[in-house]
Amino acid sequence: MPFQIIRNDITLVKADAIVNTANPEPEIGGGTDWAIHQAAGPELLEARKKIGAIGEGRSAATPAFDLPAKYVLHTVSPVWIDGRHGEEKRLRQAYDSALRLADELKCRSVAFPLMAAGTYGFPHDVALSTAVLAFTDFLIDHEMQIYLVLFNSKAFGIAESVFADLKSYIDDNYVSERTEEEYRVDELPNLAAREYGRPERLRRSKMSRRAEREFPAESRDCALSPSMPAPAAPAPASLEEILRRQHESTFSEYLLDLLREREGKDSEVYKRAEVSKQLFSKILNDRDYQPTKSTAIQLAIGLQLDLPQTQKLLEKAGYALTRSSKRDLAVEYCIERKIYSVTFINEALADSGLPLLTTGLKA
């Protein structure tokens, strides 16, 4: 079951549990912690005091009191320092702790804020990719509805920075690529660039004039003399030779190789890719199976491939991520930031008004 992104105030979300980015000590902090305590009423702080201190990366539960939930899961996140002190790993531990506690409490739904992206100082893209990976990994083996409340209330809201950054990334790279496609030449301030930007007819005439100046007519006549036999063209290779020389693994074979190299169950891949078990099996059992581009991208996400590996997998199916496609740029942006979630990528695509990833009827 994929998670869902909600643009709302987390204190208004109806779920079995909501996660509070708690202060380690039993006192009210800022941001989400303050808002949850305000909405829940003073009893929440009294219940929190009975728990005492909570270590970083750990969670503890209290009743939710006046909130539209059963439990508040008080979870302590790490503070961002500089990215070189294991902050991502420690934040992941906090997410995993809250998810395990929700499972122990037999919650069917849980709502998370974007932990550590406010007063704790995490860059929004790092906070988001950590959350997405935690949710997708948890949902491989668990049935639970997870809500990621990405945008909070105006009082302590997290700006729409991740999607805004994605849109800026698309605009910058898409415009650059389209300019190159239109002019077919880099805008370099040198003669060579201008020369290759000329129409073919003008370039040929200029080359012809240069040849006339540098080579006398008799040399040119000699070079073209019928008494000098032209070099023989190489014999064309047979189709069998070409196929033998150019043989590479098919998409299905390469996918199998990638599955053998990784650790973990194959089911983790197709679940994370949001591809059905039946389709996944069909691809693996048909050596010459031709997937759609969307399916190939989703499987790359399921395998958690980096960008060069994703391009290689797509090449096996005859595709590529190109900078003349805004949807491809959105996918590239997410993969570069290790946001391996079809659900989130589709949310980002929808936010930008772009076609979604979907296997459809034909995969």
N, C-alpha and C positions, 0 to 999 in steps of 0.2 A: 504494500500500500504506500504510494508516494506521500511525501509531506506536502503541506499547503502553506503558501505564503500569504499572510494577512496584513493588510495595511490598516492598522487600528490601534487603539489603546489596549495594551495587554490586560488592564484591569477590567475591561469589558468583555473579554473573550470567555465564552462558555466552554469549559473543558473540565475533565476530572481533576487535573492538576495544572497549576501555572508555576513557572520557574521564576524565582526571585534571585537577582544577582546580589547576594547578601554580603553585608559587612562581616568580616571574620568574628568580630565581637558582637554580643547581643545589644546592638544599638543601631539606630536608623542612619543609613548612609544617604547618599544623594541619588539622583537619577531614578532608575526603575525601583530601587529599594524604597525610596521615599514615597513614590507614587503608590506602590502596592500597600504599604503600611497606611497611607492616607485612606485608600479605598476599603481596606479590610477592617479598619477600626483599631482602637487601642488594645483590644484583646490579643491581636497578633504579636505585638511586642512582648506582652506578658508570656505568651507561649514560647516565643523565641528565647526569652531569658532563661527558661527552664532547660533549654538545650545547652546553653553555654557557648563556648567558643567552637567554631567550625574551622577545620583546617582547609588550606587551599586545595582545590580540586575535589572537595567532598561535599556531600549534600545531606540535609536533614529535613524532615517533614513536620509541618504543623497543620492544624485545621485552617481552612481559608476564611472562616468567619463571614464577613459581609461581602466577600467576593463571590462571583458566580462560578465557583469551583468547589471541589471537596478538600483539596490539599494545596498548600504552598510548599514548594520544594526549594528550600533556602540553599543556594549553591554559591560557593566562593570561587571566584575567577582570579587568575593571576593578573598582575599589573604589567603593562607593556613597558619594557626598558629600552631595548634597542634591536630586538629580534635575534640576538645572539646568546640569549640566556634560556633557551628551551621554552619560550613563551607559547608557541603553537602547541607543542606537546602537552604542556601543562593545562592549556585551555581545553584541549581535547579530553583530558582526564576529567575536567569539570563537567563537560557535556555527557560523557559516558557515565559518570556517577549519578547525574540526575536521571538519565534514561533507565539505569538499573533500578533506581529507587522507585520510579514510576511503574516499572514492571513488577517489582515486589509488592507494591500497593494495588496491583491488578487494575491499574488505570487503563482505560480504553482510549483516552485522549490526553494530550499534554501540550501546553503552549509555552514556547520559549521566546524571550526577547533575544536580540542579537547580543549575546553576552560579551562583556568586556570592550564593546565598541564605543561606550560613552565615557564615563569618568575614569575608567581603567586604561583608556588611551590606546587600545588596539586599532591599527589601521582597519578601515571598514572591509577592504577586500580580504585581508587575512582572517578577520573575525568571521566573515561570511563563508569562506572556503572551509574553515575548520568546522563550522556548524553543519554545513552541507555534507561533508564527509562523515561526520558523526551520525547524522540522521540516516543517510543512505546505507551505511554499514549496519546500523541497528535494525533497520527495516528488512534486511535480507532474511533474518531469522525470527522476526517478531511481527505481530499484528497489532499495530497501534496507530491512531491518527495523531500526527505531529503537526502542530502549527508553528510556523516561524513568524513572529510578529516583527516584521522588518522595519516598520515605521510606527513609532509610538506617538503619544499625544503631543500637542504643541508645547506643553510645559517642559518636557524632557526628551523631545523627539530626536531620533537619529535621522539626519538629513538623507535625502535620496542620493547619496554620493556614489554608491556602487553603480546604480543604473545610469546616473548622469555621466560617470566616468566611462562606462561602456559605450554610451551614445557618442561621447567625444572621441573615443577610440575608433569607432566605426566611421564617423565623419572625417576625421583626419586621414585615415588610411584609405578610405574609399575615394575621396577626392584626389589624393595623390595618384592612386592607381588609374583612375579614369583619365587624368591628365596625361599620364604616360601612354595610355592606350590611344588617346586622341592624336597625340603628336608623334608617337613612336620614337621619341628621342628625349634623352635627358636634357634639361635646360642648362647646358654647360656653356660658359663664356669662352669657348675656344673654336678655332676654325674647323676642327674635325667634327665637332657636334653639329655645327651649322652645315657642313658639307653633307653629312648623312641625313640631315633634315630636308635636303633639296629633293625635288621630284626626280624620279629615275631618269627621265629623258635629259634633264639638264646635267646630271652627274655624268652620264655617258658622253655627252658632247664635250664636257670639260676634260674628261679622261682621254677622249680621242684627240683633242687639240694638244694635250701634253705629250701623247705618243708621237704625234707628227713632229713636235719640236725635238724630242729626244732620240728618235730613230729615223735615219734617212729612208727615203722611199725604197732604195735598192735593198736595204736590210729587211724592210717589211715584205718586199716581194720575195726575197730569199726565204724568209721564214714561212711564206705561204706557198712556196714552189711545189708544183705537183711531183717534181722528181724526188722530193723527200717524203717518204711514206709516213702517214699519220700513225701515232702509236695505237696498237691494237687495243680495243676495249676489252676489259676482263669478261670472261665468260660468266653469264648469269648463274647464280647459285640455284640449285634445285630447291623446290619447296621443302623437301625433307631436310636439306642442309640448313635452310633458314630456321625451320622450327626447332631443329636440334640445337642450333647456336643460340637462339633467343628464348629457349624454354625457361620459364620461371614458374614458381608455385602459383597456383590459383588462389583466389580469395579464401576459399574454404580451407585449402591446405595451409596457407599462411596463418589463418585464424587458429587452426589446430596447433601449429608450432608455437604460437603465442600462449595458448592455453597450457601447453606442456611446460613452458618455461616459468610460468608463474606459480606461486603457492596459493593454496586455497581451493575451494570447490568451484566447478564450472557454473553451478547454479548462482553463485555470487555475481558472475559476469552478466548473465542474461537478466537477472533481477535488477541489478544496478542500471543496465542498459534499457530497462523497461521494454524488453523484447520477450515474447511468449516462449515458453519451453518448447512448444511444437515447432515454431519457426526456427529457433536456435538449433534444434535437432535436425531439421530439414537442411539447414545451411551446412552443418557439419557432415552430413551423410551424402551430400551431392557435391562431388568434386568441382563441377562446373557451374555451381549455383551463382547467379548474378543478382546481388542485392540492390536495392535502391540506395541512393546516396545517403538518405536519412538513416536507413538501417545500418549502413557502414559506419556512420558517425556515432550512432548510439552504441554500437559494439566497441568502438574505440573508447568511448566514455566508460562503458562497463569494464573494460580492461585497464582503465586509468592510465592510458598511454600519454606520453608527452607529445608535443606538436610534431616533431620529425617522425615519430613512430605512427602517429595518426595519419600523416600524409602518406607514409609507406603502405599502411593498410588500405587507405582509399585508392591508391594507385593500383592495387591488386584488383579492384573492382572497376577501374577505368575512370576514377574521379580524382578531384583534388580540392582542397580548400583554396579559394582564390580571393583576391582582394577586390575583385569586381563584383562580388556578391556580399551584400550587407549581412545576410544571414550567416555566411561563412565567417565573416569578421567577428560576429557575436560569438560563434562557437570557438574561434581561435582565442578570443579574449578570455573566455571561461577556462579553456584548457591551459592556457599560459598561467592562470592563477589557481590551477588545480581544483577548479569547481566542477567536480565530476558528478553532476546531477542533471539528468534529462529534465526533471521537474523544474529546477531552477533555470536552466537554459531556456526552456519554453516560456517561463515567466518573463525572462529578460527579452526574449523575442517578441512576446505579446506586448510588453511595455514599449517596445520600439516600433510596433506595427509591422512586424516581419512574419513570414510564414513559420509555423512551428515545426519541430522535429516530430515526425510520426511515421511509423512503419506502414500505416495504411493497409489496404487490402492486398496489394502486391508489394512484397518485400524483396 
